[in-house]
Amino acid sequence: MTEPLFEQILRMERQLDQLYHRLILVVAPSGAGKTTAILKVQERADAPLVNVNLELSRLMLELTHRQRALQTPRLLQMLVDGSSNNMVLLDNTELLFDVNLKQDPLRLLQGLSRNKRVVASWNGAVRDGFLTYAEPDHAEYRRYLVRDFLVASPDAAT
């Protein structure tokens, strides 16, 4: 029987203290149920949910393009630190991949997860031990070795 994605996340959450980066990436393409799973985790764990696209863009409204690139890590940290809960859920993270911000999205998320448990949605896939975002010919394409974080995915549910 297939384990629901939200249960997979909750099970993995108990393993996070064994990792340097306490990060779970919920990896699947758009429309695959990441937000639904994260909302169910929010209900059960009573953790804050941050819509990264909405909140980060709201904080960047008055900033110049250069300031946005420089301030993204600090602003994202501020959003995560806004809660006293030891876990935060991040959904709608596509803004982190905007080439104009000149950020490394995985490194940003890993940095956030050093002091707090972070569960973040990731529109992409895991294949042959690599995490990807977008297609290779796309400007926002990213490819990372799956290491030092956990991956929850409807494809990996067992």
MARGUKE-964520 format. One record per residue: residue in three letters; residue number from 1; x, y, z of N, C-alpha, C in turn. Coordinates in pm, 1 decimal, padded with zeros to 6 digits, always signed. Layout:
N
["ALA", NUM, [X, Y, Z], [X, Y, Z], [X, Y, Z]]
...
This chain:
158
["MET", 1, [+00083.1, -00118.3, +00000.0], [+00000.0, +00000.0, +00000.0], [+00087.9, +00125.1, +00000.0]]
["THR", 2, [+00049.5, +00224.9, -00074.7], [+00125.3, +00348.1, -00088.4], [+00106.6, +00437.6, +00033.5]]
["GLU", 3, [+00217.1, +00488.0, +00085.5], [+00213.6, +00579.8, +00198.9], [+00178.9, +00720.4, +00148.7]]
["PRO", 4, [+00075.6, +00783.1, +00205.4], [+00043.5, +00920.0, +00163.9], [+00163.0, +01013.3, +00184.6]]
["LEU", 5, [+00173.2, +01112.7, +00098.2], [+00287.0, +01204.6, +00101.5], [+00300.8, +01274.7, +00236.1]]
["PHE", 6, [+00190.4, +01319.5, +00296.4], [+00200.6, +01389.6, +00425.0], [+00253.0, +01296.8, +00534.1]]
["GLU", 7, [+00216.4, +01167.9, +00529.6], [+00269.4, +01072.5, +00628.0], [+00417.5, +01048.3, +00605.9]]
["GLN", 8, [+00458.4, +01045.8, +00481.2], [+00599.9, +01031.5, +00448.0], [+00679.7, +01148.5, +00508.7]]
["ILE", 9, [+00625.4, +01270.0, +00495.7], [+00691.8, +01389.0, +00550.2], [+00700.7, +01379.7, +00702.4]]
["LEU", 10, [+00590.7, +01343.3, +00767.2], [+00590.2, +01332.8, +00913.7], [+00686.8, +01225.7, +00962.7]]
["ARG", 11, [+00695.4, +01115.3, +00890.5], [+00790.1, +01008.7, +00927.4], [+00933.7, +01059.7, +00914.3]]
["MET", 12, [+00962.1, +01127.1, +00805.5], [+01097.4, +01179.3, +00782.8], [+01133.7, +01288.1, +00883.0]]
["GLU", 13, [+01035.2, +01364.8, +00925.6], [+01059.1, +01473.8, +01020.0], [+01122.7, +01421.7, +01148.3]]
["ARG", 14, [+01087.9, +01300.7, +01186.1], [+01145.8, +01241.6, +01308.2], [+01294.0, +01205.5, +01290.3]]
["GLN", 15, [+01340.7, +01198.6, +01167.0], [+01480.4, +01163.7, +01137.7], [+01571.6, +01286.2, +01126.4]]
["LEU", 16, [+01514.6, +01403.8, +01126.9], [+01591.3, +01524.6, +01096.5], [+01701.9, +01556.5, +01196.5]]
["ASP", 17, [+01684.2, +01519.7, +01321.4], [+01786.8, +01552.3, +01420.7], [+01918.8, +01481.2, +01393.8]]
["GLN", 18, [+01916.8, +01381.0, +01307.8], [+02039.1, +01308.6, +01273.7], [+02118.6, +01377.5, +01162.6]]
["LEU", 19, [+02061.2, +01482.4, +01103.5], [+02124.9, +01549.5, +00990.6], [+02176.9, +01687.3, +01028.7]]
["TYR", 20, [+02282.4, +01730.4, +00961.4], [+02334.5, +01865.1, +00982.5], [+02233.8, +01968.1, +00932.1]]
["HIS", 21, [+02184.2, +01946.9, +00809.0], [+02078.5, +02030.9, +00753.9], [+01947.0, +01960.2, +00780.5]]
["ARG", 22, [+01862.7, +02020.4, +00861.4], [+01734.4, +01958.2, +00896.7], [+01630.0, +02000.5, +00792.6]]
["LEU", 23, [+01647.5, +01946.5, +00672.8], [+01569.9, +01988.4, +00557.2], [+01502.7, +01869.4, +00489.7]]
["ILE", 24, [+01372.4, +01884.1, +00466.6], [+01297.6, +01788.4, +00384.9], [+01246.1, +01865.2, +00264.1]]
["LEU", 25, [+01280.5, +01818.1, +00146.1], [+01226.9, +01875.5, +00024.3], [+01113.1, +01786.4, -00024.1]]
["VAL", 26, [+00999.4, +01847.1, -00049.1], [+00883.5, +01775.6, -00101.7], [+00889.6, +01796.8, -00252.5]]
["VAL", 27, [+00936.4, +01694.5, -00322.2], [+00970.8, +01706.6, -00463.5], [+00865.6, +01640.1, -00552.0]]
["ALA", 28, [+00810.6, +01718.4, -00643.4], [+00713.9, +01668.9, -00741.5], [+00684.7, +01781.5, -00839.2]]
["PRO", 29, [+00632.2, +01747.7, -00956.4], [+00593.4, +01853.9, -01049.4], [+00470.3, +01928.6, -00999.6]]
["SER", 30, [+00442.5, +02041.6, -01060.3], [+00322.7, +02119.8, -01024.9], [+00198.5, +02032.7, -01038.5]]
["GLY", 31, [+00107.0, +02048.3, -00942.9], [-00019.3, +01975.5, -00947.9], [-00014.8, +01834.4, -00893.3]]
["ALA", 32, [+00096.7, +01794.5, -00834.4], [+00111.6, +01656.8, -00786.0], [+00071.2, +01638.7, -00639.7]]
["GLY", 33, [+00027.1, +01744.8, -00572.3], [-00020.8, +01731.2, -00435.5], [+00073.7, +01778.6, -00326.5]]
["LYS", 34, [+00177.2, +01853.4, -00360.6], [+00271.3, +01901.9, -00259.4], [+00202.9, +01993.4, -00158.2]]
["THR", 35, [+00125.3, +02089.5, -00207.6], [+00058.3, +02184.5, -00118.0], [-00041.6, +02113.3, -00027.9]]
["THR", 36, [-00117.3, +02021.0, -00080.5], [-00213.9, +01945.1, +00000.3], [-00142.2, +01869.7, +00111.3]]
["ALA", 37, [-00031.4, +01806.1, +00077.9], [+00045.4, +01731.7, +00178.3], [+00101.8, +01825.8, +00285.0]]
["ILE", 38, [+00154.0, +01939.3, +00242.6], [+00210.7, +02035.8, +00337.6], [+00102.1, +02091.0, +00429.4]]
["LEU", 39, [-00017.6, +02115.0, +00376.0], [-00128.8, +02162.0, +00459.8], [-00167.6, +02057.7, +00564.9]]
["LYS", 40, [-00163.9, +01930.5, +00528.9], [-00194.8, +01824.7, +00626.0], [-00085.5, +01816.0, +00732.6]]
["VAL", 41, [+00039.4, +01836.4, +00693.2], [+00148.9, +01839.2, +00790.9], [+00129.4, +01957.4, +00884.5]]
["GLN", 42, [+00089.4, +02070.7, +00830.8], [+00065.0, +02189.5, +00913.1], [-00040.7, +02160.1, +01018.7]]
["GLU", 43, [-00149.0, +02094.0, +00980.5], [-00255.8, +02059.1, +01075.0], [-00203.3, +01972.1, +01188.0]]
["ARG", 44, [-00124.7, +01872.8, +01153.3], [-00079.6, +01775.2, +01253.2], [+00037.3, +01824.8, +01337.6]]
["ALA", 45, [+00124.8, +01903.1, +01278.0], [+00245.2, +01948.3, +01349.6], [+00229.7, +02087.6, +01408.1]]
["ASP", 46, [+00120.5, +02155.0, +01374.6], [+00096.7, +02291.2, +01421.2], [+00216.9, +02382.3, +01390.8]]
["ALA", 47, [+00271.1, +02365.3, +01270.6], [+00385.7, +02444.2, +01226.8], [+00338.7, +02556.2, +01135.0]]
["PRO", 48, [+00406.8, +02669.5, +01135.0], [+00367.7, +02779.0, +01046.5], [+00395.8, +02745.1, +00900.0]]
["LEU", 49, [+00307.9, +02792.3, +00813.8], [+00322.6, +02772.6, +00670.1], [+00349.3, +02908.4, +00606.0]]
["VAL", 50, [+00457.3, +02917.8, +00529.3], [+00494.8, +03042.6, +00462.7], [+00481.8, +03023.3, +00311.6]]
["ASN", 51, [+00401.0, +03107.6, +00248.4], [+00392.6, +03113.1, +00102.8], [+00509.8, +03201.7, +00059.8]]
["VAL", 52, [+00619.6, +03139.8, +00019.7], [+00743.0, +03213.3, -00007.9], [+00724.0, +03315.9, -00119.4]]
["ASN", 53, [+00660.7, +03276.9, -00228.8], [+00640.8, +03372.0, -00339.1], [+00567.9, +03496.9, -00291.3]]
["LEU", 54, [+00461.6, +03479.3, -00217.2], [+00380.8, +03591.6, -00170.4], [+00455.3, +03678.1, -00068.8]]
["GLU", 55, [+00507.4, +03615.2, +00034.6], [+00570.0, +03690.9, +00143.9], [+00702.2, +03755.2, +00103.5]]
["LEU", 56, [+00782.9, +03683.2, +00029.7], [+00912.4, +03739.4, -00010.9], [+00892.5, +03852.9, -00111.8]]
["SER", 57, [+00802.2, +03835.9, -00206.3], [+00778.4, +03943.7, -00302.8], [+00719.8, +04066.7, -00234.1]]
["ARG", 58, [+00636.3, +04045.0, -00132.7], [+00580.8, +04157.1, -00056.1], [+00693.0, +04236.5, +00012.0]]
["LEU", 59, [+00790.3, +04166.6, +00066.9], [+00902.3, +04233.2, +00134.1], [+00997.2, +04302.3, +00036.5]]
["MET", 60, [+00995.8, +04259.1, -00089.0], [+01088.4, +04314.1, -00188.2], [+01030.1, +04428.4, -00270.5]]
["LEU", 61, [+00905.8, +04460.8, -00249.0], [+00838.7, +04561.4, -00332.8], [+00914.8, +04692.9, -00345.9]]
["GLU", 62, [+00967.9, +04741.9, -00237.3], [+01033.5, +04873.3, -00237.3], [+01182.9, +04866.2, -00269.3]]
["LEU", 63, [+01234.2, +04747.1, -00295.2], [+01377.7, +04731.1, -00318.3], [+01412.5, +04738.6, -00466.3]]
["THR", 64, [+01532.9, +04784.9, -00496.6], [+01582.2, +04783.9, -00633.8], [+01619.9, +04640.3, -00670.4]]
["HIS", 65, [+01645.3, +04614.8, -00798.9], [+01685.0, +04480.6, -00842.5], [+01811.4, +04435.2, -00769.5]]
["ARG", 66, [+01906.7, +04524.2, -00756.4], [+02032.5, +04489.1, -00687.8], [+02007.4, +04459.8, -00540.1]]
["GLN", 67, [+01926.3, +04541.8, -00475.6], [+01894.4, +04519.9, -00334.0], [+01821.3, +04387.0, -00314.3]]
["ARG", 68, [+01733.8, +04352.2, -00407.8], [+01660.3, +04225.4, -00397.9], [+01757.1, +04108.6, -00395.9]]
["ALA", 69, [+01854.4, +04111.6, -00486.3], [+01952.4, +04003.2, -00491.7], [+02033.8, +03995.9, -00362.9]]
["LEU", 70, [+02070.7, +04111.7, -00310.4], [+02152.1, +04114.4, -00187.9], [+02072.4, +04078.9, -00062.5]]
["GLN", 71, [+01945.9, +04115.3, -00058.6], [+01865.2, +04100.3, +00062.2], [+01787.3, +03968.8, +00070.1]]
["THR", 72, [+01779.4, +03892.9, -00037.8], [+01699.3, +03770.0, -00037.4], [+01731.7, +03676.6, +00078.7]]
["PRO", 73, [+01857.5, +03643.3, +00103.8], [+01884.3, +03552.1, +00216.6], [+01835.7, +03607.1, +00351.2]]
["ARG", 74, [+01859.1, +03735.1, +00374.6], [+01817.5, +03795.6, +00501.8], [+01665.5, +03799.2, +00514.7]]
["LEU", 75, [+01597.0, +03834.6, +00408.5], [+01451.2, +03841.3, +00412.8], [+01388.5, +03703.5, +00432.2]]
["LEU", 76, [+01444.5, +03604.9, +00365.8], [+01394.9, +03468.3, +00382.0], [+01418.4, +03419.8, +00525.5]]
["GLN", 77, [+01534.7, +03449.9, +00579.5], [+01564.7, +03414.0, +00718.7], [+01466.6, +03481.9, +00813.1]]
["MET", 78, [+01433.6, +03605.7, +00786.5], [+01338.6, +03680.4, +00868.2], [+01200.9, +03612.4, +00865.5]]
["LEU", 79, [+01158.1, +03565.0, +00750.8], [+01029.3, +03495.6, +00740.3], [+01028.6, +03367.1, +00822.4]]
["VAL", 80, [+01138.0, +03295.2, +00819.5], [+01147.5, +03168.8, +00893.3], [+01160.6, +03193.7, +01043.2]]
["ASP", 81, [+01236.2, +03295.5, +01081.4], [+01257.5, +03324.9, +01222.7], [+01136.3, +03388.7, +01289.2]]
["GLY", 82, [+01036.0, +03424.5, +01210.9], [+00916.6, +03489.0, +01265.4], [+00834.3, +03399.3, +01355.2]]
["SER", 83, [+00865.9, +03272.6, +01359.9], [+00790.9, +03178.0, +01442.8], [+00880.8, +03118.2, +01549.9]]
["SER", 84, [+00822.4, +03093.8, +01666.0], [+00898.6, +03027.7, +01772.8], [+00894.5, +02876.4, +01758.0]]
["ASN", 85, [+00812.7, +02826.0, +01666.8], [+00804.3, +02682.3, +01641.8], [+00938.1, +02633.7, +01587.3]]
["ASN", 86, [+00976.9, +02510.3, +01619.6], [+01106.3, +02459.1, +01572.0], [+01098.6, +02401.9, +01431.7]]
["MET", 87, [+00980.5, +02412.8, +01369.2], [+00964.8, +02366.7, +01231.3], [+00886.6, +02471.2, +01153.5]]
["VAL", 88, [+00925.1, +02489.4, +01026.7], [+00853.4, +02581.0, +00938.4], [+00831.2, +02510.0, +00804.9]]
["LEU", 89, [+00715.9, +02536.3, +00744.9], [+00678.5, +02478.6, +00616.6], [+00683.2, +02588.4, +00511.5]]
["LEU", 90, [+00753.4, +02563.3, +00402.7], [+00767.2, +02662.4, +00296.1], [+00703.3, +02607.8, +00168.5]]
["ASP", 91, [+00607.5, +02680.9, +00116.2], [+00541.9, +02640.2, -00007.8], [+00554.0, +02752.3, -00109.8]]
["ASN", 92, [+00531.5, +02717.8, -00235.7], [+00541.7, +02815.0, -00344.8], [+00678.4, +02883.6, -00343.1]]
["THR", 93, [+00781.3, +02805.6, -00364.0], [+00919.6, +02852.7, -00353.4], [+00981.1, +02894.5, -00486.6]]
["GLU", 94, [+00901.0, +02904.1, -00592.3], [+00953.5, +02931.0, -00726.0], [+01032.8, +03061.4, -00735.7]]
["LEU", 95, [+00998.9, +03161.0, -00657.4], [+01069.4, +03289.0, -00663.0], [+01218.8, +03272.8, -00632.1]]
["LEU", 96, [+01253.4, +03175.9, -00550.6], [+01394.0, +03154.6, -00515.4], [+01479.0, +03118.5, -00637.5]]
["PHE", 97, [+01414.0, +03069.7, -00743.4], [+01484.4, +03027.7, -00864.4], [+01495.3, +03138.5, -00968.8]]
["ASP", 98, [+01436.5, +03253.7, -00942.4], [+01440.1, +03365.0, -01036.9], [+01586.0, +03402.3, -01064.3]]
["VAL", 99, [+01626.2, +03396.1, -01189.6], [+01766.2, +03422.4, -01225.0], [+01809.5, +03564.0, -01188.7]]
["ASN", 100, [+01715.9, +03658.1, -01181.8], [+01750.4, +03795.7, -01145.6], [+01794.2, +03808.6, -00999.7]]
["LEU", 101, [+01751.6, +03715.6, -00916.5], [+01791.9, +03720.3, -00775.3], [+01931.5, +03661.9, -00752.1]]
["LYS", 102, [+01982.3, +03588.2, -00848.6], [+02118.4, +03532.7, -00842.0], [+02142.9, +03453.8, -00713.6]]
["GLN", 103, [+02049.7, +03363.7, -00681.8], [+02060.1, +03283.7, -00560.4], [+02079.8, +03137.1, -00593.9]]
["ASP", 104, [+02130.5, +03062.5, -00499.0], [+02136.6, +02917.2, -00507.6], [+02025.6, +02866.9, -00416.0]]
["PRO", 105, [+01911.1, +02829.6, -00471.4], [+01794.8, +02794.4, -00388.3], [+01820.7, +02684.0, -00285.8]]
["LEU", 106, [+01892.0, +02580.0, -00325.4], [+01916.7, +02471.8, -00229.8], [+02002.9, +02521.9, -00114.1]]
["ARG", 107, [+02104.3, +02599.1, -00142.2], [+02191.2, +02651.9, -00035.4], [+02112.5, +02744.8, +00058.2]]
["LEU", 108, [+02022.0, +02823.4, +00002.4], [+01936.7, +02909.0, +00086.2], [+01856.1, +02823.3, +00183.5]]
["LEU", 109, [+01791.9, +02719.4, +00131.3], [+01708.8, +02632.3, +00215.4], [+01793.2, +02557.0, +00317.7]]
["GLN", 110, [+01909.6, +02513.0, +00277.1], [+01997.9, +02444.3, +00372.0], [+02043.4, +02538.8, +00482.4]]
["GLY", 111, [+02072.2, +02662.0, +00448.5], [+02111.2, +02759.8, +00549.7], [+02000.3, +02783.1, +00651.5]]
["LEU", 112, [+01877.4, +02790.2, +00604.2], [+01763.3, +02807.6, +00694.6], [+01746.6, +02688.1, +00787.5]]
["SER", 113, [+01784.2, +02570.4, +00738.9], [+01757.7, +02446.9, +00813.0], [+01865.7, +02410.5, +00914.2]]
["ARG", 114, [+01960.2, +02495.5, +00934.4], [+02062.7, +02465.7, +01035.0], [+02008.8, +02488.4, +01175.9]]
["ASN", 115, [+01917.0, +02582.1, +01192.2], [+01865.3, +02613.4, +01325.7], [+01718.9, +02578.8, +01344.4]]
["LYS", 116, [+01654.4, +02534.8, +01236.9], [+01512.2, +02504.9, +01242.5], [+01482.7, +02394.6, +01141.7]]
["ARG", 117, [+01385.1, +02310.8, +01173.3], [+01342.6, +02208.6, +01077.8], [+01265.1, +02276.2, +00965.8]]
["VAL", 118, [+01304.1, +02250.0, +00842.3], [+01241.5, +02313.4, +00727.0], [+01186.5, +02205.7, +00634.0]]
["VAL", 119, [+01059.6, +02219.9, +00599.5], [+00995.8, +02136.5, +00498.2], [+00958.5, +02231.3, +00385.6]]
["ALA", 120, [+01014.6, +02209.4, +00265.9], [+00994.2, +02302.5, +00154.9], [+00949.6, +02229.3, +00029.2]]
["SER", 121, [+00855.4, +02289.5, -00041.2], [+00812.8, +02231.8, -00168.9], [+00918.7, +02262.6, -00274.5]]
["TRP", 122, [+00931.0, +02171.2, -00370.5], [+01029.8, +02184.1, -00477.1], [+00966.1, +02129.1, -00605.0]]
["ASN", 123, [+00938.9, +02216.8, -00699.8], [+00881.2, +02172.8, -00827.8], [+00992.0, +02112.7, -00912.7]]
["GLY", 124, [+01000.1, +01981.8, -00912.1], [+01105.4, +01917.6, -00988.4], [+01095.9, +01767.7, -00977.4]]
["ALA", 125, [+01211.6, +01703.6, -00986.2], [+01216.4, +01557.8, -00983.9], [+01349.3, +01511.8, -00924.7]]
["VAL", 126, [+01351.0, +01385.6, -00884.7], [+01474.1, +01319.6, -00842.7], [+01494.2, +01200.6, -00935.9]]
["ARG", 127, [+01608.5, +01200.3, -01003.1], [+01642.0, +01091.2, -01094.6], [+01789.4, +01058.5, -01080.5]]
["ASP", 128, [+01817.9, +00929.8, -01070.4], [+01956.7, +00882.8, -01065.9], [+02039.3, +00953.4, -00959.5]]
["GLY", 129, [+01977.3, +00982.6, -00843.2], [+02048.9, +01045.0, -00733.0], [+02066.4, +01194.9, -00744.3]]
["PHE", 130, [+02001.1, +01257.9, -00842.7], [+02011.3, +01402.1, -00860.2], [+01874.6, +01468.1, -00849.3]]
["LEU", 131, [+01872.3, +01579.6, -00781.3], [+01754.7, +01663.1, -00767.8], [+01760.2, +01767.8, -00878.3]]
["THR", 132, [+01648.8, +01784.7, -00951.4], [+01647.9, +01884.6, -01057.6], [+01531.4, +01980.3, -01040.4]]
["TYR", 133, [+01548.3, +02096.0, -01097.9], [+01443.1, +02197.3, -01107.6], [+01446.9, +02247.4, -01250.3]]
["ALA", 134, [+01334.0, +02243.7, -01319.3], [+01320.1, +02287.4, -01458.4], [+01392.7, +02191.5, -01552.8]]
["GLU", 135, [+01385.3, +02222.8, -01679.7], [+01448.8, +02141.4, -01783.7], [+01587.7, +02197.6, -01813.6]]
["PRO", 136, [+01680.6, +02113.7, -01861.6], [+01818.7, +02159.3, -01883.1], [+01834.4, +02283.6, -01969.0]]
["ASP", 137, [+01747.6, +02307.8, -02064.8], [+01763.4, +02425.8, -02149.9], [+01692.7, +02549.7, -02095.6]]
["HIS", 138, [+01632.1, +02539.4, -01977.3], [+01559.8, +02650.8, -01915.1], [+01656.9, +02736.2, -01833.5]]
["ALA", 139, [+01634.6, +02867.3, -01831.8], [+01724.1, +02959.9, -01759.7], [+01731.7, +02929.1, -01610.1]]
["GLU", 140, [+01624.4, +02876.5, -01551.6], [+01621.7, +02849.7, -01407.8], [+01664.1, +02706.7, -01371.9]]
["TYR", 141, [+01712.5, +02632.0, -01468.6], [+01750.7, +02492.2, -01445.5], [+01854.5, +02480.4, -01334.5]]
["ARG", 142, [+01830.0, +02384.5, -01246.0], [+01924.6, +02351.4, -01137.7], [+01934.3, +02200.3, -01126.9]]
["ARG", 143, [+02051.5, +02152.3, -01088.7], [+02073.5, +02009.4, -01069.2], [+02168.7, +01992.5, -00951.1]]
["TYR", 144, [+02126.8, +01912.0, -00855.6], [+02205.3, +01891.4, -00733.3], [+02212.4, +01742.2, -00700.9]]
["LEU", 145, [+02321.5, +01702.4, -00643.9], [+02333.8, +01568.7, -00589.2], [+02246.5, +01560.8, -00464.2]]
["VAL", 146, [+02169.4, +01454.2, -00449.1], [+02085.6, +01438.3, -00330.4], [+02177.5, +01396.0, -00216.1]]
["ARG", 147, [+02203.2, +01491.5, -00126.7], [+02296.3, +01469.2, -00015.9], [+02269.8, +01572.3, +00093.4]]
["ASP", 148, [+02270.5, +01531.2, +00215.6], [+02255.2, +01619.2, +00332.0], [+02115.6, +01677.7, +00347.0]]
["PHE", 149, [+02015.1, +01615.0, +00288.5], [+01875.4, +01652.5, +00308.2], [+01789.3, +01531.7, +00271.9]]
["LEU", 150, [+01665.1, +01534.2, +00315.9], [+01573.1, +01424.9, +00286.2], [+01476.8, +01466.1, +00175.6]]
["VAL", 151, [+01431.5, +01368.4, +00098.8], [+01338.6, +01394.9, -00010.4], [+01210.8, +01314.5, +00011.7]]
["ALA", 152, [+01100.0, +01386.0, +00016.6], [+00967.5, +01323.1, +00019.0], [+00907.4, +01346.1, -00119.3]]
["SER", 153, [+00854.0, +01240.4, -00176.4], [+00801.0, +01250.2, -00312.7], [+00692.1, +01146.9, -00332.9]]
["PRO", 154, [+00586.8, +01183.7, -00407.0], [+00483.3, +01083.8, -00434.5], [+00541.4, +00964.2, -00509.4]]
["ASP", 155, [+00646.1, +00985.1, -00588.6], [+00709.4, +00875.6, -00661.7], [+00785.5, +00781.7, -00570.2]]
["ALA", 156, [+00833.2, +00833.4, -00456.2], [+00914.0, +00753.1, -00364.0], [+00830.2, +00689.4, -00254.7]]
["ALA", 157, [+00701.6, +00723.0, -00245.5], [+00616.4, +00669.5, -00139.3], [+00608.6, +00518.4, -00149.7]]
["THR", 158, [+00625.3, +00452.6, -00035.0], [+00619.1, +00306.9, -00032.3], [+00522.4, +00257.8, +00071.0]]
